[in-house]
């Protein structure tokens, strides 16, 4: 059994505490987020039990704002199994402006993590579950290990795969949580957006300044669509969890399938850790076919009915791809 989810999530997602007029994301130089704020941002913070949130025109835009907290000469410690776009930013762009990086396959290994932290390490960034192999990082263990070394290192995670309904990283000591709102949070395939959520006034102020200086805002229409999508998040995630587990169990017992990686399955290498730190699991999982050549994988992709070959997640359709 997964850990017990806090009560009232759907109520929080559906009901707003402030007026609908605040939905627009147009910047008002006289506004003060701590007093007024924007409706969507406040809702995003509320769902994660955070104090502050900022929304962006894409998940990568949110990641770019996060990485803008760094300066040349800084060092990032990263899990090696992350979203491809984020990987490219770190390896191809940040490295060009002299921001160093170290990629580790397992951020739950405290010895390796402590040995990899440097005096100039300013950010530890990871996804859990990871994209696409669903590797689980022990969030509390990682936070404790990093904090033994320094209280000044920013710890950030991409929580897109689970949403705040199935996992609340801020509860586990993470400083900043990143989302691609495009995926489960919106859930209808008609928006591209991202967000950052934090409890730190310092990080929020710096990120807000970065957003203001770069004009990195989403449209009010997209904010409206995400706000509406959030209202059905609990219902959608409950059904997605049920459907994905049924499919994963079917595939795991299929004679032509070699193995399945789904954190809700007891066969998953970090199954017990997933139960410990999450409230459930979503719909992204991996399966390996027997005699899994590229040719046979493509043949499978071309043979499925109703399943769409596409590189996204979180909508109403079932998608499949070869990573």
Secondary structure as GFF3:
##gff-version 3
##sequence-region A 1 323
A	DSSP	alpha_helix	9	14	.	.	.	ID=ss1
A	DSSP	three_ten_helix	20	23	.	.	.	ID=ss2
A	DSSP	alpha_helix	39	47	.	.	.	ID=ss3
A	DSSP	beta_strand	52	56	.	.	.	ID=ss4
A	DSSP	alpha_helix	59	67	.	.	.	ID=ss5
A	DSSP	beta_strand	75	79	.	.	.	ID=ss6
A	DSSP	alpha_helix	84	88	.	.	.	ID=ss7
A	DSSP	pi_helix	89	93	.	.	.	ID=ss8
A	DSSP	three_ten_helix	94	97	.	.	.	ID=ss9
A	DSSP	beta_strand	100	104	.	.	.	ID=ss10
A	DSSP	alpha_helix	110	116	.	.	.	ID=ss11
A	DSSP	beta_strand	121	127	.	.	.	ID=ss12
A	DSSP	alpha_helix	139	149	.	.	.	ID=ss13
A	DSSP	beta_strand	154	158	.	.	.	ID=ss14
A	DSSP	alpha_helix	163	166	.	.	.	ID=ss15
A	DSSP	three_ten_helix	169	172	.	.	.	ID=ss16
A	DSSP	beta_strand	176	180	.	.	.	ID=ss17
A	DSSP	beta_strand	194	198	.	.	.	ID=ss18
A	DSSP	alpha_helix	201	214	.	.	.	ID=ss19
A	DSSP	alpha_helix	220	230	.	.	.	ID=ss20
A	DSSP	alpha_helix	233	252	.	.	.	ID=ss21
A	DSSP	beta_strand	257	261	.	.	.	ID=ss22
A	DSSP	alpha_helix	271	277	.	.	.	ID=ss23
A	DSSP	beta_strand	286	289	.	.	.	ID=ss24
A	DSSP	alpha_helix	294	303	.	.	.	ID=ss25
A	DSSP	beta_strand	308	309	.	.	.	ID=ss26
A	DSSP	beta_strand	319	320	.	.	.	ID=ss27
###
